[in-house]
Amino acid sequence: MYFGYPLVIFIISRLKASVVSKGPYEPRVTILISAYNEEKHISATIDNKLSLDYPRDKIEIIVISDGSDDSTDDIVRSFDHRGVKLIRQEPRKGKTSALNLAVSQAAGEILVFSDANSFYDRDALRCLIENFSDQSVGYVTGKMVYVNPDGTTIGDGCSAYMRYENVLRTYETNIGSIVGVDGGIDAVRKSLYRPMKADQLPDLVLPLMVVEQGYRVVYEHRAILKEDTLKSSEDEYRMRVRVSLRALWALWDMRRLLDLRRYGVFSFQLLSHKVLRYLGILFMAGVLIANALIVSRKRLYATLFLIQIMFYGAALAGRLLEKKGMIKRLLYIPYYFCLINIAAGHALIRFLRGEKQVLWTPRKG
């Protein structure tokens, strides 16, 4: 799952390379920014998009305010003279509904999705769009780089996890299509966009819809997005539970893509990279319990059990020391690994209860 899958797709990528034919390409682009009470970031985000290295007359920027009750709308209106368009969604219905609303009014051939706190490198848009010169490509995601200026443990863990994900996406692109994307720096052909249900996770459902239509979803490492990491494990945990819950529903809605006879290698990718990942806590608990039951039979079993206990002990120590502000960097990987898997387990319980989440407070940087 975490180790076997990367090895398998690495081998496949070496045996079957699927190159993206990139080239100069400058279609009209619409950048969609969904925002809820983002007065702190929205001005800087719009300035960032206006300064991108791309013909200004080919960029349309639309901000969808999802029932914001702070000064977000007024700030966006102050950019009206620079061609930035405000759409207000009232009452508040969530990010997915906001995107559905805006797409019908977008003029661009390519739709680019940005979060209200997402800051692109100056050449990021051009790097994304070059991939669409390949007519087999329908969706492109960039490289998320989490910035951790405060040096927090949870930030270190998040950054390490993102580096791991980006390596997987490189291998998956070489195979054909990637499975997961980052919602802050994505682009899709408007002709392939399909309206989604309000509770669906666009970062997962929309790329899967593109694959279902016979197009590739690829990763562009040169298109860089920078965001601050979360500073506390509580904030990270809540975010991970929400994302995992919405992902589980997305996988359920798109479960037809798990048909190996029809989708082949991609079905294997979806099962290994997503389904088994969100069920990881079950395997972790199962292995620990099974090992405990046979620990006295062989020295090997005792050694494996000891390794597991030490790993989870390190994670617990990381949690306890973090609360005291004393955590060591050596502990952040087991701590963060356990945090995201416990969060996925929490989400699984909510999923089995039939719970869904459409609205949430924006992540804190």
C-alpha positions in Angstrom: 0.0 0.0 0.0 2.6 2.6 1.1 5.6 0.7 -0.1 4.5 -2.1 -2.4 2.4 0.2 -4.7 5.2 2.7 -5.4 7.5 -0.1 -6.3 5.0 -1.7 -8.6 4.2 1.5 -10.5 7.9 2.4 -10.7 8.5 -0.9 -12.5 5.5 -0.4 -14.8 6.6 3.1 -15.6 10.0 1.8 -16.7 8.4 -0.9 -18.9 5.6 1.3 -20.3 6.4 5.0 -20.6 3.5 7.2 -21.7 5.1 10.6 -22.6 3.1 13.8 -22.6 3.7 15.8 -25.8 4.1 19.3 -24.4 4.5 22.4 -26.5 3.7 26.1 -26.9 -0.1 26.5 -26.3 -2.0 29.7 -25.3 -5.8 29.1 -25.2 -8.1 31.4 -23.3 -8.1 30.4 -19.6 -10.6 31.0 -16.8 -9.2 30.9 -13.3 -11.8 30.0 -10.8 -11.3 30.9 -7.1 -13.9 29.8 -4.6 -13.8 31.7 -1.4 -15.6 31.8 2.0 -14.6 34.6 4.4 -11.1 35.0 2.9 -10.5 38.7 3.5 -7.1 37.8 4.8 -5.8 36.2 1.6 -8.1 37.1 -1.3 -6.3 40.3 -2.4 -2.9 38.8 -2.5 -4.2 35.7 -4.3 -5.8 37.9 -7.0 -2.6 39.9 -7.4 -0.7 36.7 -7.7 -3.0 35.5 -10.6 -2.8 38.9 -12.3 1.0 38.7 -12.3 1.3 35.3 -14.0 3.4 34.9 -17.1 0.6 34.4 -19.6 -1.1 36.8 -22.0 -3.3 39.0 -19.9 -6.0 39.2 -22.6 -6.3 35.5 -22.5 -6.9 35.2 -18.7 -10.3 35.5 -17.1 -10.5 35.5 -13.3 -13.7 34.7 -11.5 -14.1 34.7 -7.7 -17.1 32.8 -6.3 -18.0 34.1 -2.9 -19.8 31.3 -1.1 -22.0 33.4 1.2 -19.1 35.3 2.7 -20.1 37.7 5.5 -16.8 39.5 5.9 -15.1 41.9 3.5 -14.2 39.3 0.9 -16.8 40.6 -1.6 -15.8 44.2 -1.3 -12.1 43.3 -1.8 -12.9 41.4 -5.0 -15.0 44.3 -6.3 -12.0 46.6 -5.9 -10.4 44.5 -8.7 -13.3 45.1 -11.1 -11.4 47.6 -13.1 -8.8 45.0 -13.8 -11.3 42.5 -15.2 -11.9 40.3 -12.1 -15.4 39.1 -11.9 -17.3 38.4 -8.7 -20.1 35.8 -8.5 -21.9 35.5 -5.2 -23.4 32.1 -4.2 -26.3 32.7 -1.8 -27.1 30.8 0.4 -23.8 29.1 1.2 -23.7 25.8 -0.6 -20.0 24.8 -0.5 -17.0 24.7 -3.0 -18.4 22.1 -5.4 -21.7 24.0 -6.0 -19.7 27.2 -6.3 -17.6 25.6 -9.2 -20.7 24.3 -10.9 -22.2 27.8 -10.8 -19.2 29.5 -12.2 -18.3 27.1 -15.0 -21.5 27.9 -16.8 -20.3 31.6 -17.0 -16.7 30.9 -17.8 -15.4 31.9 -21.2 -12.1 30.0 -21.1 -11.4 26.9 -23.1 -9.3 25.7 -20.1 -10.6 26.0 -16.5 -8.0 26.5 -13.7 -9.0 25.9 -10.1 -7.3 27.9 -7.3 -7.9 28.1 -3.6 -8.2 31.5 -2.0 -4.8 31.0 -0.2 -3.0 29.4 -3.2 0.0 31.3 -4.6 1.5 30.2 -7.9 5.0 30.6 -9.2 5.0 33.1 -12.0 5.4 30.5 -14.8 3.0 28.0 -13.2 0.0 28.6 -15.4 2.1 28.4 -18.6 3.6 25.1 -17.4 0.2 23.7 -16.7 -1.3 24.7 -20.0 1.6 23.4 -22.2 0.3 19.9 -21.3 -3.0 20.5 -23.2 -1.1 20.7 -26.5 -1.3 16.9 -26.2 -4.9 16.2 -27.2 -5.0 13.0 -25.0 -4.6 15.1 -21.9 -7.8 16.3 -20.3 -6.7 17.3 -16.8 -3.4 18.6 -15.3 -2.4 19.1 -11.7 0.6 21.0 -10.5 3.1 20.5 -7.6 2.0 21.4 -4.2 4.8 22.7 -2.0 3.9 23.2 1.6 5.8 26.0 3.3 6.5 25.5 7.0 8.1 28.8 8.2 7.4 28.1 11.9 9.1 24.6 11.8 6.1 22.9 13.4 6.1 19.1 13.6 2.7 18.8 11.8 4.1 21.0 9.1 7.2 18.8 8.7 4.9 15.7 8.5 2.6 17.3 6.0 5.6 18.4 3.8 7.1 14.9 3.9 3.8 13.3 2.9 3.4 15.7 0.0 6.8 14.9 -1.3 5.9 11.2 -1.2 2.7 11.9 -3.1 4.5 13.9 -5.8 6.8 11.0 -6.4 3.8 8.7 -6.9 2.3 11.2 -9.3 5.4 11.3 -11.4 5.3 7.5 -11.8 1.6 7.5 -12.4 1.9 10.1 -15.1 4.5 7.9 -16.8 2.0 5.0 -16.8 -1.0 7.1 -18.1 -3.0 8.9 -15.5 -2.7 9.9 -11.9 -5.3 9.1 -9.3 -5.4 12.2 -7.0 -4.8 15.9 -7.5 -4.4 19.1 -5.5 -7.4 21.3 -5.8 -5.4 24.5 -5.5 -3.5 24.2 -8.9 -5.6 22.1 -11.3 -6.7 22.6 -14.9 -9.3 20.9 -17.1 -10.7 21.3 -20.5 -14.0 23.0 -20.1 -15.6 20.6 -22.6 -14.8 17.7 -20.1 -16.2 19.4 -17.0 -19.3 17.7 -15.7 -21.5 19.2 -12.9 -21.0 17.4 -9.5 -23.2 16.9 -6.5 -22.7 19.3 -3.7 -21.2 16.7 -1.4 -18.7 15.3 -3.9 -15.0 16.1 -3.6 -14.0 17.9 -6.9 -10.3 17.1 -6.4 -11.1 13.4 -6.8 -14.5 13.1 -8.6 -13.7 15.5 -11.6 -10.4 13.8 -12.5 -12.1 10.4 -12.4 -14.8 11.7 -14.7 -12.1 12.9 -17.1 -10.5 9.4 -17.1 -14.0 7.9 -17.6 -14.3 10.1 -20.8 -11.1 8.6 -22.1 -8.6 11.4 -21.4 -5.5 11.4 -19.3 -5.0 13.1 -16.0 -1.3 14.1 -15.6 1.1 15.8 -13.1 3.2 18.8 -14.0 6.1 19.2 -11.5 7.1 22.6 -13.0 3.8 24.2 -12.1 4.4 25.1 -8.5 1.8 26.1 -5.9 2.9 27.3 -2.4 0.7 27.1 0.7 1.5 27.4 4.4 1.1 24.2 6.3 -1.3 23.9 9.2 0.3 24.7 12.5 -1.5 22.4 14.9 -2.3 18.7 14.8 -5.9 19.4 15.7 -6.4 21.5 12.6 -4.6 19.0 10.4 -6.7 16.1 11.9 -10.0 17.9 11.2 -8.9 18.6 7.7 -7.9 15.1 7.1 -11.2 13.7 8.4 -13.1 16.0 6.2 -11.1 15.2 3.1 -11.1 11.5 3.8 -14.9 11.4 4.3 -15.5 13.3 1.0 -13.0 11.0 -0.7 -14.8 7.9 0.5 -18.1 9.1 -0.9 -16.3 10.0 -4.1 -14.9 6.5 -4.5 -18.3 5.1 -3.8 -19.9 7.3 -6.4 -17.2 6.4 -9.0 -16.8 2.8 -8.0 -17.5 1.7 -11.6 -13.8 2.7 -12.3 -12.7 -0.2 -10.2 -13.7 -2.6 -13.0 -10.4 -4.1 -14.0 -11.8 -5.6 -17.2 -12.7 -2.1 -18.5 -10.1 0.2 -16.9 -7.2 -2.1 -16.4 -4.1 -0.6 -14.8 -6.0 2.5 -13.7 -8.4 0.4 -11.7 -5.4 -1.2 -10.0 -4.1 2.3 -9.3 -7.4 3.6 -7.9 -7.7 0.5 -5.6 -4.1 0.7 -4.4 -3.6 4.4 -4.1 -7.0 5.4 -2.8 -9.3 2.7 -1.6 -6.7 0.7 0.3 -5.1 3.9 1.6 -8.3 5.0 3.3 -8.8 1.6 4.7 -5.2 1.5 6.0 -6.1 1.7 9.7 -7.9 -1.6 9.4 -4.8 -3.3 8.0 -2.6 -1.7 10.6 -4.9 -2.9 13.5 -5.3 -6.3 11.9 -1.5 -6.8 11.5 -0.8 -5.7 15.1 -3.5 -8.0 16.6 -2.5 -11.0 14.5 1.2 -10.5 15.4 0.3 -10.3 19.1 -1.5 -13.6 18.9 1.5 -15.4 17.5 4.3 -13.4 19.1 5.6 -16.4 21.2 5.9 -18.8 18.3 9.0 -17.6 16.6 11.7 -15.0 17.3 10.8 -13.4 13.9 7.3 -12.7 15.1 8.5 -11.3 18.3 10.9 -9.0 16.5 8.2 -7.7 14.1 5.9 -7.1 17.0 8.6 -5.2 18.8 9.2 -3.0 15.7 5.4 -2.2 15.6 5.3 -1.3 19.2 8.3 0.9 18.9 6.8 2.7 15.8 3.5 3.4 17.6 5.4 4.3 20.7 7.4 6.8 18.8 4.1 8.3 17.4 2.6 8.5 20.9 5.8 10.1 22.2 5.6 12.6 19.3 2.1 13.6 20.3 3.0 14.0 24.0 6.2 15.9 23.3 4.4 18.1 20.8 1.9 19.2 23.4 4.9 20.3 25.6 6.6 21.9 22.7 9.6 19.5 22.9 9.1 17.2 19.9 12.1 15.9 18.1 12.2 15.8 14.3 12.9 12.1 14.4 9.4 11.5 15.6 7.4 13.5 13.1 7.1 10.8 10.5 5.5 8.1 12.7 3.4 10.7 14.4 2.0 12.2 11.1 1.6 8.7 9.6 -0.6 7.6 12.5 -2.5 10.9 12.5 -3.6 10.6 8.9 -4.5 7.0 9.3 -6.5 7.5 12.4 -8.3 10.4 10.7 -9.1 8.1 7.8 -10.5 5.6 10.3 -12.6 8.3 11.9 -13.9 9.3 8.4 -14.7 5.6 7.6 -16.9 5.4 10.7 -18.7 8.5 9.6 -19.0 7.1 6.0 -20.5 3.9 7.3 -23.1 5.9 9.3 -24.1 7.7 6.1 -22.7 11.1 7.1 -21.7 13.6 4.5 -20.0 17.0 4.7 -20.6 19.8 2.2 -19.6 23.0 4.1 -16.5 23.7 6.2 -14.4 26.5 7.5 -11.4 27.3 5.2 -8.1 25.7 6.3 -5.8 27.8 8.5 -2.3 28.6 7.3 
